[in-house]
Amino acid sequence: MRAELLVALKKAQPLTAHQLGEQFGLTANALRRHLKALEEDGLVRHQRDVRGVGAPTYAFSLTPAGEALFPRSYVQVLATALEALRVQTGDTAVEAVLEAEWRRLADEAAPVLEALPLEERVPLVAELLTAKGYMAEVVPTSDQQLSEGEDAEQRFLTLRIHNCAVREIAERFPQACAVEEKFVERLLGVPLVRNAHRLGGCGHCEYGVSGHLSTVKQEQA
């Protein structure tokens, strides 16, 4: 139960005990014991959340120790190496190193991905990213999320990334995010629109996947 709570908070923090209870089909009181234990372990914290009229509620989120439970790949070693490389040769060399790992993944996955229609390609890319520690998922784009002038056939999927496996690197080397976006576009074979960015203060990164349902259906026929 506690592991599931950590994952739920990672995906959509902060959350109240009531919101978590709705997710797991339990009462808020039933969950508070687990949340208290996670707080005592230093993995979760809470803060007052005043929402309109009435008594304040308490919203729970992960502490830095809780965040550290999720994969960060080879971050510290790579960050140190990239910093040394930047001092010696500049940002261009840093970007080349960041691109190298993504290029390897793209080259390995391309033969499989190219044979799939887009709506099957996106979930597979999410699985590949999750295997690298990115905790990615695919969600349908609702009508409310569409930009003006778009319809449900122009953008119909959202690729959401809950855990940045190289967050510390992205904070020190912003070009890492541009490299990620470029190669995810290459994996999918269609343009992406960044709807949310963790470095911009959002709880996750999110890409709108541009495509056309009629094209997908034609490919599947």
C-alpha positions as CSV (number, residue, x, y, z in Angstrom):
1,M,0.0,0.0,0.0
2,R,2.7,2.5,0.9
3,A,4.6,1.9,-2.4
4,E,1.3,2.5,-4.3
5,L,0.8,5.8,-2.4
6,L,4.3,6.9,-3.3
7,V,3.6,6.2,-7.0
8,A,0.3,8.0,-6.8
9,L,1.9,11.1,-5.3
10,K,4.7,11.0,-7.9
11,K,2.1,11.1,-10.6
12,A,-0.1,13.9,-9.3
13,Q,1.2,15.6,-6.2
14,P,0.0,17.3,-4.0
15,L,-3.0,15.2,-3.2
16,T,-5.2,15.2,-0.1
17,A,-6.0,12.0,1.9
18,H,-9.6,12.2,0.4
19,Q,-8.3,12.3,-3.2
20,L,-6.0,9.4,-2.5
21,G,-8.8,7.5,-0.9
22,E,-10.9,7.9,-4.0
23,Q,-8.1,6.5,-6.1
24,F,-7.7,3.4,-3.9
25,G,-11.3,2.9,-2.8
26,L,-10.5,3.6,0.8
27,T,-11.6,6.1,3.4
28,A,-9.3,9.1,4.1
29,N,-8.9,7.8,7.7
30,A,-7.8,4.4,6.5
31,L,-5.0,6.0,4.4
32,R,-3.8,8.4,7.1
33,R,-2.0,5.7,9.0
34,H,0.0,4.8,5.9
35,L,0.7,8.5,5.2
36,K,1.8,9.1,8.7
37,A,4.2,6.2,8.5
38,L,5.6,7.6,5.2
39,E,6.0,11.0,6.9
40,E,7.9,9.4,9.8
41,D,10.2,7.8,7.3
42,G,10.9,11.2,5.8
43,L,9.4,10.3,2.4
44,V,6.2,12.3,2.4
45,R,5.3,15.7,3.8
46,H,2.0,17.7,4.2
47,Q,1.0,21.3,4.1
48,R,-2.2,23.2,4.8
49,D,-4.4,23.6,1.7
50,V,-7.2,26.1,2.0
51,R,-9.8,25.5,-0.7
52,G,-12.7,27.8,-0.5
53,V,-15.0,28.0,2.5
54,G,-14.6,25.5,5.3
55,A,-11.9,23.8,7.3
56,P,-8.5,23.6,5.7
57,T,-7.4,20.3,4.3
58,Y,-3.9,18.9,4.2
59,A,-2.2,18.1,0.9
60,F,0.6,15.5,0.7
61,S,3.6,15.4,-1.5
62,L,7.0,13.7,-1.8
63,T,10.0,15.0,0.1
64,P,13.4,15.0,-1.7
65,A,14.0,11.6,-0.1
66,G,10.8,10.4,-1.5
67,E,11.7,11.7,-5.0
68,A,15.0,10.0,-4.7
69,L,13.3,6.6,-4.6
70,F,12.5,6.9,-8.3
71,P,15.2,6.2,-10.9
72,R,17.7,8.9,-11.6
73,S,19.9,6.8,-13.9
74,Y,23.6,7.7,-13.9
75,V,22.9,11.3,-13.1
76,Q,25.7,12.4,-10.7
77,V,28.5,10.7,-12.7
78,L,27.2,12.1,-16.0
79,A,26.6,15.6,-14.6
80,T,30.2,15.8,-13.3
81,A,31.5,14.6,-16.7
82,L,29.4,17.0,-18.6
83,E,30.5,19.9,-16.5
84,A,34.1,19.1,-17.1
85,L,33.4,18.7,-20.9
86,R,31.6,22.1,-21.0
87,V,34.6,23.8,-19.3
88,Q,37.0,22.2,-21.8
89,T,35.1,22.4,-25.1
90,G,31.8,24.2,-24.6
91,D,28.1,23.6,-24.9
92,T,28.2,22.0,-28.4
93,A,30.2,19.0,-27.1
94,V,27.8,18.6,-24.2
95,E,24.8,18.5,-26.5
96,A,26.6,15.9,-28.6
97,V,27.0,13.6,-25.6
98,L,23.4,14.0,-24.6
99,E,22.3,13.1,-28.1
100,A,24.4,10.0,-28.2
101,E,22.3,7.9,-25.8
102,W,19.0,9.0,-27.4
103,R,20.4,8.2,-30.8
104,R,21.2,4.7,-29.7
105,L,17.7,4.2,-28.4
106,A,16.2,5.6,-31.5
107,D,18.3,3.5,-33.8
108,E,17.5,0.3,-31.9
109,A,13.7,1.0,-31.7
110,A,13.2,2.4,-35.2
111,P,12.7,-0.9,-37.1
112,V,9.9,-1.9,-34.8
113,L,8.3,1.5,-34.4
114,E,8.3,2.3,-38.1
115,A,6.1,-0.7,-38.8
116,L,3.4,0.4,-36.4
117,P,0.5,2.8,-36.8
118,L,0.8,5.9,-34.7
119,E,-1.7,5.0,-32.0
120,E,0.3,1.8,-31.3
121,R,3.6,3.6,-31.6
122,V,2.9,6.1,-28.8
123,P,2.3,3.5,-26.0
124,L,5.4,1.6,-27.1
125,V,7.5,4.7,-26.8
126,A,6.0,5.3,-23.4
127,E,7.1,1.8,-22.4
128,L,10.6,2.4,-23.7
129,L,10.8,5.7,-21.7
130,T,9.6,4.0,-18.6
131,A,12.2,1.3,-19.0
132,K,14.8,4.1,-18.9
133,G,13.3,5.5,-15.7
134,Y,11.0,8.1,-17.1
135,M,7.7,6.7,-15.7
136,A,5.7,7.6,-18.9
137,E,2.1,7.0,-19.8
138,V,-0.3,7.8,-22.6
139,V,-3.5,9.6,-21.9
140,P,-6.2,10.6,-24.4
141,T,-6.5,14.3,-25.1
142,S,-9.9,15.6,-24.0
143,D,-11.8,18.3,-26.0
144,Q,-11.1,20.8,-23.2
145,Q,-7.3,20.3,-23.7
146,L,-7.3,21.1,-27.4
147,S,-6.0,24.5,-28.5
148,E,-8.2,26.8,-30.5
149,G,-8.5,25.7,-34.1
150,E,-7.7,22.1,-33.3
151,D,-10.1,19.2,-33.3
152,A,-10.0,15.7,-31.7
153,E,-8.5,14.2,-34.9
154,Q,-5.6,16.7,-35.1
155,R,-4.3,15.9,-31.6
156,F,-5.6,12.8,-29.9
157,L,-3.0,11.6,-27.5
158,T,-0.8,13.0,-24.7
159,L,2.5,11.5,-23.7
160,R,3.0,12.3,-20.0
161,I,6.3,11.8,-18.1
162,H,6.0,11.7,-14.4
163,N,9.7,11.0,-13.5
164,C,12.7,12.7,-15.1
165,A,15.5,10.2,-15.0
166,V,18.0,13.0,-15.6
167,R,16.3,15.9,-13.8
168,E,19.5,17.2,-12.1
169,I,21.2,17.2,-15.5
170,A,18.3,19.1,-17.1
171,E,18.5,21.7,-14.4
172,R,22.2,22.3,-15.1
173,F,22.1,21.7,-18.8
174,P,18.8,23.0,-20.3
175,Q,19.7,21.7,-23.7
176,A,19.0,18.2,-22.3
177,C,15.2,18.9,-22.6
178,A,15.5,20.0,-26.2
179,V,17.5,16.9,-27.1
180,E,14.9,14.7,-25.4
181,E,12.1,16.3,-27.3
182,K,13.9,16.0,-30.6
183,F,14.5,12.3,-30.2
184,V,11.1,11.5,-28.9
185,E,9.8,13.2,-32.0
186,R,12.1,10.9,-34.0
187,L,10.8,7.8,-32.2
188,L,7.2,8.8,-32.9
189,G,7.8,10.2,-36.4
190,V,5.4,13.1,-35.8
191,P,5.7,16.6,-34.4
192,L,5.2,17.1,-30.6
193,V,3.8,20.1,-28.7
194,R,5.1,20.5,-25.1
195,N,2.1,21.2,-22.9
196,A,3.8,21.0,-19.6
197,H,7.4,21.2,-18.4
198,R,8.8,20.1,-15.1
199,L,11.5,22.8,-15.2
200,G,8.8,25.3,-15.7
201,G,7.2,24.4,-12.4
202,C,4.8,21.7,-13.5
203,G,4.7,18.3,-11.7
204,H,5.5,16.4,-14.9
205,C,6.5,16.9,-18.5
206,E,3.8,16.4,-21.1
207,Y,3.8,16.3,-24.9
208,G,0.8,16.6,-27.2
209,V,1.2,14.1,-30.0
210,S,0.1,15.6,-33.3
211,G,-1.6,13.2,-35.7
212,H,-4.7,12.5,-37.6
213,L,-7.1,9.6,-36.7
214,S,-8.1,9.1,-40.3
215,T,-4.4,8.5,-41.1
216,V,-4.0,6.1,-38.3
217,K,-7.1,4.2,-39.4
218,Q,-5.9,4.0,-42.9
219,E,-2.5,2.6,-41.8
220,Q,-4.3,-0.1,-39.8
221,A,-6.6,-1.1,-42.7
